[in-house]
Amino acid sequence: MASTRNSQKVVEMPSEQAESPLLGSPERVADHLNNRIFFRLFQVANTLQKQAVKELGVTTVQWAVLGALSDPRPTYGVSVGTLADFLVVSRQNLDGVLKRLERDGLVERVTDPEDKRGRVVKLTTEGFAFWNDLRERIFQFYDQAVSSFKFDDRVALAHYLNSLQGLLTKVSLEQPRRERKKGRKRP
């Protein structure tokens, strides 16, 4: 068994997973490198979520919703569909987040002034005040998280993440996905 260290834990992995397959074909090496990149993105996203809750008291989706709705331009709100598209989340997941933020008095859903049949989401007065306090702490959070990155490294990282997101939206596999077998329900 090989051990892989992160900043707080030692995780034991089978040795065949820990060794780098550098002696394989270039395609095989690329597969392992790609796997490592996407797994690292998964870990980074989870670490961000965990630290946001711990240090800021909000989830990353709550943080993103409040930030998106805090636009200082005059606005009467944003439709749930538009907000979901902007944040790249499902309407169902966003609805649960909005319900919690409504419960806390930070956002409200109101009738769309341009289309009385529709509803839009907007920050409340309390929501704007909460966001202003949170934003200062977010800037400190950012500063600490990227403190060892040079400015040019930050620009490059933003560029590559933007490029990756664009490429991900174009992924279309030739083979249809397999349907998962549903487990039998136990009596």
RAHUWO-V183682 format. One record per residue. N is the residue number from 1. PHI is phi in whole degrees, -180 to 180 (none if undefined). PSI is psi in whole degrees, 0 to 359 (none if undefined). Layout:
BEGIN
n: [N | N]
phi: [PHI | PHI]
psi: [PSI | PSI]
END
This chain:
BEGIN
n: [1 | 2 | 3 | 4 | 5 | 6 | 7 | 8 | 9 | 10 | 11 | 12 | 13 | 14 | 15 | 16 | 17 | 18 | 19 | 20 | 21 | 22 | 23 | 24 | 25 | 26 | 27 | 28 | 29 | 30 | 31 | 32 | 33 | 34 | 35 | 36 | 37 | 38 | 39 | 40 | 41 | 42 | 43 | 44 | 45 | 46 | 47 | 48 | 49 | 50 | 51 | 52 | 53 | 54 | 55 | 56 | 57 | 58 | 59 | 60 | 61 | 62 | 63 | 64 | 65 | 66 | 67 | 68 | 69 | 70 | 71 | 72 | 73 | 74 | 75 | 76 | 77 | 78 | 79 | 80 | 81 | 82 | 83 | 84 | 85 | 86 | 87 | 88 | 89 | 90 | 91 | 92 | 93 | 94 | 95 | 96 | 97 | 98 | 99 | 100 | 101 | 102 | 103 | 104 | 105 | 106 | 107 | 108 | 109 | 110 | 111 | 112 | 113 | 114 | 115 | 116 | 117 | 118 | 119 | 120 | 121 | 122 | 123 | 124 | 125 | 126 | 127 | 128 | 129 | 130 | 131 | 132 | 133 | 134 | 135 | 136 | 137 | 138 | 139 | 140 | 141 | 142 | 143 | 144 | 145 | 146 | 147 | 148 | 149 | 150 | 151 | 152 | 153 | 154 | 155 | 156 | 157 | 158 | 159 | 160 | 161 | 162 | 163 | 164 | 165 | 166 | 167 | 168 | 169 | 170 | 171 | 172 | 173 | 174 | 175 | 176 | 177 | 178 | 179 | 180 | 181 | 182 | 183 | 184 | 185 | 186 | 187]
phi: [none | -105 | -110 | -115 | -101 | -114 | -66 | -127 | -133 | -107 | -110 | -84 | -127 | -59 | -61 | -68 | -83 | -80 | -79 | -85 | -84 | -74 | -94 | -83 | -69 | -57 | -65 | -67 | -63 | -63 | -59 | -69 | -65 | -61 | -60 | -63 | -61 | -71 | -67 | -64 | -60 | -58 | -65 | -62 | -62 | -68 | -65 | -59 | -60 | -62 | -70 | -62 | -64 | -65 | -93 | -111 | 79 | -136 | -79 | -66 | -71 | -61 | -58 | -66 | -64 | -61 | -63 | -64 | -83 | -87 | -47 | -73 | -64 | -58 | -147 | -101 | 123 | -131 | -67 | -61 | -62 | -65 | -65 | -62 | -63 | -62 | -86 | 58 | -132 | -77 | -61 | -65 | -66 | -64 | -59 | -63 | -65 | -63 | -61 | -67 | -68 | -66 | -57 | -83 | 77 | -95 | -133 | -145 | -105 | -129 | -65 | -69 | -64 | -92 | -146 | -58 | -81 | -98 | -127 | -128 | -108 | -148 | -72 | -84 | -59 | -64 | -64 | -64 | -64 | -62 | -62 | -61 | -68 | -63 | -58 | -63 | -69 | -63 | -61 | -65 | -58 | -57 | -58 | -70 | -65 | -116 | -58 | -93 | -90 | -73 | -55 | -63 | -66 | -65 | -62 | -64 | -61 | -59 | -61 | -68 | -67 | -62 | -62 | -62 | -62 | -62 | -67 | -62 | -68 | -99 | -64 | -148 | -74 | -70 | -89 | -66 | -72 | -80 | -78 | -76 | -76 | -86 | -68 | -73 | -76 | -90 | -68]
psi: [137 | 151 | 142 | 127 | 136 | 188 | 341 | 338 | 157 | 124 | 124 | 131 | 147 | 144 | 330 | 336 | 331 | 332 | 141 | 131 | 59 | 348 | 1 | 188 | 160 | 324 | 320 | 318 | 317 | 320 | 315 | 322 | 315 | 318 | 318 | 317 | 309 | 327 | 321 | 320 | 318 | 313 | 319 | 315 | 318 | 322 | 318 | 314 | 312 | 314 | 326 | 314 | 316 | 312 | 331 | 342 | 15 | 155 | 166 | 327 | 319 | 316 | 313 | 320 | 311 | 317 | 316 | 323 | 353 | 3 | 125 | 347 | 150 | 127 | 149 | 6 | 178 | 138 | 153 | 320 | 315 | 318 | 317 | 317 | 316 | 318 | 353 | 52 | 162 | 154 | 324 | 314 | 319 | 322 | 318 | 319 | 316 | 322 | 318 | 319 | 326 | 316 | 323 | 0 | 19 | 332 | 164 | 152 | 126 | 165 | 135 | 120 | 338 | 341 | 97 | 344 | 338 | 167 | 149 | 160 | 138 | 159 | 144 | 175 | 317 | 324 | 318 | 318 | 316 | 315 | 318 | 319 | 315 | 321 | 320 | 319 | 325 | 318 | 321 | 319 | 310 | 311 | 317 | 321 | 326 | 24 | 330 | 2 | 134 | 160 | 313 | 326 | 321 | 317 | 315 | 316 | 314 | 318 | 311 | 323 | 319 | 316 | 315 | 318 | 317 | 318 | 323 | 324 | 344 | 0 | 129 | 102 | 144 | 320 | 137 | 152 | 150 | 140 | 139 | 144 | 133 | 136 | 152 | 138 | 137 | 143 | none]
END
